[in-house]
């Protein structure tokens, strides 16, 4: 009976894994097709968008989407597997041989656990890396397109106060956990809270002690627009602070979670809302005003009050 049980167990496990992978592959092809059609529609007006690049972007986007549907793939695969076994009377033969229902269900449960572990430690890092690549390719496709997400109110926002005034930064897309931003709009104010200029940039990178923006256009109140190759903005923000506003969780893989948590650990020891101020550059990292309602003690200082007046 032990030999029969082990043989049937391996057989049922193999049939279940084949069914689950078949459903996974079918949904993958369907999502690639649908996403490619959508990307073709979005890039139809872009001269620089090649079909191969659009296809690669869709192909790199789909693994992240499919990861969320993996439990349904396993569920549908199990239903398909045991329905096929029942139609071919294999389950009836197994029951006649003295195999209980739990014994022919156990291989599927064990296989599902193994698939879950492999998806966590192997598939998740791969999908996170591919998602990061797809975001970079999307930035190349839509970065120079008019209305590519720079002018709307969506995206990522950050408020920074320096010695020469205040800057509100809006980014349409975030890469490398917020270190590289694309589709940028900057609103600059002087020390008297008067509007100075608006700056649009194709991309921006957080470097040591500064933001470096490239391919910019500056709009001021009393002068025509001016194009520049680059523009530097002093800052005391660190990648850990920027990650709180600009990072996207889907690009953090399973193996990056320990370092990601450690980078947030210093922020957990101090009030999570308000401004992070340094005496050297007086650059403050500010949070939206509504967040002070959740943590009123963090916004009790005058620095926090000065930060939240723009939200």
C-alpha positions as CSV (number, residue, x, y, z in Angstrom):
1,X,0.0,0.0,0.0
2,X,2.9,2.3,0.7
3,X,4.4,1.8,-2.7
4,X,0.9,2.3,-4.3
5,X,0.4,5.5,-2.3
6,X,3.8,6.9,-3.2
7,X,3.4,6.1,-6.8
8,X,-0.1,7.6,-6.9
9,X,1.1,10.6,-4.9
10,X,3.9,11.4,-7.4
11,X,1.4,10.9,-10.3
12,X,-1.2,13.2,-8.8
13,X,1.5,15.8,-7.9
14,X,2.8,15.7,-11.5
15,X,-0.6,16.1,-13.0
16,X,-1.4,19.0,-10.6
17,X,1.9,20.8,-11.4
18,X,1.3,20.4,-15.1
19,X,-2.2,21.7,-14.9
20,X,-1.1,24.7,-12.7
21,X,1.8,25.6,-15.1
22,X,-0.6,25.2,-18.1
23,X,-3.0,27.7,-16.6
24,X,-0.1,30.0,-15.6
25,X,1.2,29.9,-19.2
26,X,-2.2,30.5,-20.7
27,X,-2.9,33.6,-18.6
28,X,0.6,34.8,-19.2
29,X,0.1,34.7,-23.0
30,X,-3.4,36.4,-22.6
31,X,-2.0,39.2,-20.4
32,X,1.0,39.8,-22.8
33,X,-1.4,40.1,-25.7
34,X,-3.8,42.5,-23.9
35,X,-1.0,44.6,-22.5
36,X,0.8,44.8,-25.8
37,X,-2.4,46.0,-27.5
38,X,-2.8,48.7,-24.8
39,X,0.8,49.7,-25.1
40,X,0.5,50.0,-28.9
41,X,-2.5,52.3,-28.4
42,X,-0.6,54.5,-26.0
43,X,2.4,54.7,-28.2
44,X,0.6,55.1,-31.5
45,X,1.5,58.9,-31.6
46,X,5.1,58.4,-30.7
47,X,7.5,58.4,-33.6
48,X,10.4,57.0,-31.6
49,X,8.5,54.0,-30.3
50,X,9.5,50.8,-32.1
51,X,7.3,47.7,-32.1
52,X,10.1,45.6,-30.5
53,X,10.6,48.1,-27.7
54,X,6.9,48.2,-27.0
55,X,6.7,44.4,-27.0
56,X,9.6,44.2,-24.6
57,X,8.0,46.7,-22.3
58,X,4.8,44.7,-22.2
59,X,6.7,41.5,-21.7
60,X,8.5,42.9,-18.7
61,X,5.3,44.3,-17.2
62,X,3.3,41.1,-17.3
63,X,5.3,39.0,-14.7
64,X,4.5,41.6,-12.0
65,X,0.8,41.4,-12.9
66,X,0.8,37.7,-13.1
67,X,2.3,37.3,-9.7
68,X,-0.9,38.7,-8.2
69,X,-2.9,36.1,-10.1
70,X,-0.8,33.1,-9.1
71,X,-3.2,31.9,-6.3
72,X,-6.0,31.8,-8.9
73,X,-3.7,29.9,-11.3
74,X,-3.1,27.3,-8.6
75,X,-6.8,27.1,-7.8
76,X,-7.9,26.7,-11.4
77,X,-5.1,24.2,-12.0
78,X,-6.2,22.1,-9.1
79,X,-9.8,22.2,-10.3
80,X,-8.8,21.2,-13.8
81,X,-6.5,18.5,-12.6
82,X,-9.0,16.7,-10.4
83,X,-11.8,17.2,-12.9
84,X,-9.8,15.4,-15.5
85,X,-8.9,12.6,-13.1
86,X,-12.5,12.2,-12.2
87,X,-13.7,12.1,-15.8
88,X,-11.1,9.4,-16.6
89,X,-12.2,7.4,-13.5
90,X,-8.7,7.5,-12.0
91,X,-10.1,8.8,-8.7
92,X,-12.6,6.0,-8.6
93,X,-9.8,3.5,-9.1
94,X,-7.8,5.1,-6.4
95,X,-10.7,5.0,-4.0
96,X,-11.3,1.3,-4.9
97,X,-7.6,0.6,-4.0
98,X,-8.2,2.0,-0.5
99,X,-6.7,5.5,-1.0
100,X,-8.5,8.0,1.0
101,X,-9.5,11.5,-0.2
102,X,-6.9,13.1,2.0
103,X,-4.2,10.9,0.5
104,X,-4.8,12.0,-3.1
105,X,-5.3,15.6,-2.1
106,X,-2.1,15.8,0.0
107,X,0.2,15.7,-3.1
108,X,-1.6,18.8,-4.5
109,X,-1.2,20.6,-1.2
110,X,2.5,19.7,-0.9
111,X,3.0,20.8,-4.5
112,X,1.2,24.1,-4.0
113,X,3.4,24.8,-1.0
114,X,6.5,24.1,-3.0
115,X,5.2,26.4,-5.8
116,X,4.6,29.1,-3.3
117,X,8.1,28.9,-1.9
118,X,9.6,29.0,-5.4
119,X,7.4,31.9,-6.4
120,X,8.5,33.8,-3.3
121,X,12.3,33.2,-3.4
122,X,12.7,33.0,-7.2
123,X,9.9,34.4,-9.2
124,X,9.3,37.5,-7.1
125,X,12.9,38.8,-7.5
126,X,12.8,38.2,-11.2
127,X,9.4,40.0,-11.6
128,X,10.6,42.9,-9.5
129,X,13.7,43.4,-11.6
130,X,11.7,43.1,-14.8
131,X,9.2,45.6,-13.5
132,X,12.1,48.0,-12.8
133,X,13.3,47.5,-16.4
134,X,9.8,48.1,-17.8
135,X,9.5,51.4,-15.8
136,X,12.8,52.5,-17.3
137,X,11.7,51.6,-20.8
138,X,8.4,53.4,-20.2
139,X,10.3,56.5,-19.2
140,X,12.3,56.3,-22.4
141,X,9.1,56.0,-24.4
142,X,7.0,58.6,-22.7
143,X,9.6,60.9,-21.2
144,X,9.7,63.3,-24.1
145,X,6.0,63.0,-25.1
146,X,3.8,66.0,-24.5
147,X,1.3,65.4,-21.8
148,X,3.1,62.3,-20.7
149,X,1.9,62.6,-17.1
150,X,3.9,65.7,-16.1
151,X,1.0,68.2,-16.0
152,X,-1.6,66.2,-14.1
153,X,-1.9,65.9,-10.3
154,X,-1.1,62.2,-10.2
155,X,2.2,60.6,-9.5
156,X,4.6,61.3,-6.6
157,X,4.9,64.5,-4.6
158,X,7.6,65.9,-2.2
159,X,7.9,69.3,-0.5
160,X,11.5,70.5,0.3
161,X,12.4,73.7,2.1
162,X,15.9,75.1,1.6
163,X,17.7,78.3,2.7
164,X,16.6,80.1,-0.5
165,X,12.9,79.1,-0.4
166,X,10.7,76.2,-0.9
167,X,10.4,73.6,-3.8
168,X,7.5,71.3,-4.5
169,X,8.5,68.4,-6.7
170,X,6.0,66.3,-8.7
171,X,7.3,63.2,-10.5
172,X,5.2,61.1,-12.9
173,X,7.3,58.0,-12.6
174,X,9.8,56.7,-10.1
175,X,12.8,54.3,-10.6
176,X,15.5,52.8,-8.5
177,X,13.4,53.2,-5.3
178,X,12.9,57.0,-5.8
179,X,16.6,57.8,-6.6
180,X,15.8,58.4,-10.3
181,X,12.6,60.3,-11.3
182,X,11.1,61.1,-14.7
183,X,8.4,63.4,-15.9
184,X,9.2,66.1,-13.4
185,X,7.5,69.4,-12.5
186,X,9.1,71.7,-9.9
187,X,7.3,74.7,-8.3
188,X,9.8,77.1,-6.7
189,X,8.9,79.7,-4.0
190,X,11.1,82.3,-2.4
191,X,11.6,82.9,1.3
192,X,8.5,85.1,1.4
193,X,6.4,82.3,0.0
194,X,6.0,84.1,-3.3
195,X,6.0,82.0,-6.5
196,X,9.3,82.3,-8.4
197,X,9.2,79.8,-11.4
198,X,8.0,76.5,-12.6
199,X,10.6,74.0,-14.0
200,X,9.8,71.0,-16.2
201,X,12.5,68.3,-16.4
202,X,12.7,65.0,-18.3
203,X,14.5,63.2,-15.5
204,X,16.1,63.9,-12.1
205,X,18.6,61.9,-10.1
206,X,19.3,62.2,-6.3
207,X,23.0,62.5,-5.8
208,X,25.1,63.3,-2.7
209,X,23.7,66.6,-1.4
210,X,21.9,67.6,-4.6
211,X,19.2,66.8,-7.1
212,X,20.4,66.8,-10.7
213,X,17.8,67.5,-13.3
214,X,18.3,67.1,-17.0
215,X,16.6,68.4,-20.2
216,X,14.8,71.1,-18.3
217,X,12.6,74.1,-19.3
218,X,12.1,77.0,-16.9
219,X,9.0,79.1,-16.8
220,X,9.1,82.4,-14.9
221,X,6.5,85.2,-14.5
222,X,8.4,88.0,-16.3
223,X,10.5,86.1,-18.8
224,X,10.0,83.7,-21.7
225,X,10.7,80.0,-21.2
226,X,14.3,79.0,-21.1
227,X,15.8,75.6,-22.0
228,X,18.7,74.2,-20.2
229,X,20.7,71.0,-20.3
230,X,20.8,70.5,-16.6
231,X,19.9,72.1,-13.3
232,X,21.1,71.4,-9.7
233,X,19.1,71.8,-6.6
234,X,20.8,71.5,-3.2
235,X,19.2,69.0,-0.8
236,X,20.0,67.1,2.4
237,X,17.6,64.3,1.6
238,X,18.9,60.7,1.6
239,X,17.7,57.8,-0.5
240,X,16.0,56.4,2.7
241,X,13.9,59.5,3.1
242,X,13.1,59.8,-0.6
243,X,12.1,56.1,-0.6
244,X,9.2,56.9,1.8
245,X,7.5,59.1,-0.8
246,X,8.7,57.8,-4.2
247,X,9.4,54.1,-3.8
248,X,6.9,51.6,-5.3
249,X,6.5,48.4,-3.3
250,X,6.3,46.2,-6.4
251,X,9.9,46.9,-7.3
252,X,11.2,45.6,-3.9
253,X,12.0,42.0,-4.2
254,X,11.8,39.4,-1.4
255,X,15.6,39.4,-0.9
256,X,15.7,43.2,-0.6
257,X,13.2,43.3,2.2
258,X,15.8,43.1,5.1
259,X,17.9,46.1,3.8
260,X,14.7,47.9,2.9
261,X,13.4,47.5,6.5
262,X,16.8,48.5,8.0
263,X,16.8,51.6,5.9
264,X,13.5,52.6,7.4
265,X,14.5,51.7,11.0
266,X,15.9,55.1,11.8
267,X,12.7,56.7,10.7
268,X,10.7,54.5,13.1
269,X,12.7,55.7,16.1
270,X,11.6,59.3,15.6
271,X,8.2,60.9,14.7
272,X,7.1,59.6,11.3
273,X,5.3,62.9,10.4
274,X,6.7,66.4,10.0
275,X,10.1,67.6,8.8
276,X,13.6,66.1,8.9
277,X,15.9,69.1,9.4
278,X,19.7,69.4,9.2
279,X,21.6,72.3,10.6
280,X,24.0,72.5,7.7
281,X,21.7,73.2,4.8
282,X,18.4,73.7,6.6
283,X,16.8,71.4,4.1
284,X,13.6,69.9,5.4
285,X,11.7,66.8,4.2
286,X,8.0,67.5,4.6
287,X,4.9,65.4,4.7
288,X,1.3,66.2,3.8
289,X,-0.8,68.1,6.2
290,X,-3.5,65.4,6.6
291,X,-0.9,63.0,8.0
292,X,-0.6,65.3,11.0
293,X,-4.1,64.3,12.0
294,X,-2.9,60.8,12.5
295,X,0.2,61.8,14.5
296,X,-0.5,65.2,16.1
297,X,2.5,65.0,18.4
298,X,4.9,64.9,15.4
299,X,3.5,68.2,14.1
300,X,3.6,70.2,17.3
301,X,6.9,72.0,16.6
302,X,7.1,75.2,14.6
303,X,9.2,73.5,11.9
304,X,6.5,71.1,11.2
305,X,3.9,73.8,11.1
306,X,6.0,75.7,8.6
307,X,6.2,72.6,6.5
308,X,2.5,71.7,6.4
309,X,1.2,75.2,5.3
310,X,1.5,74.2,1.6
311,X,-0.8,71.1,1.9
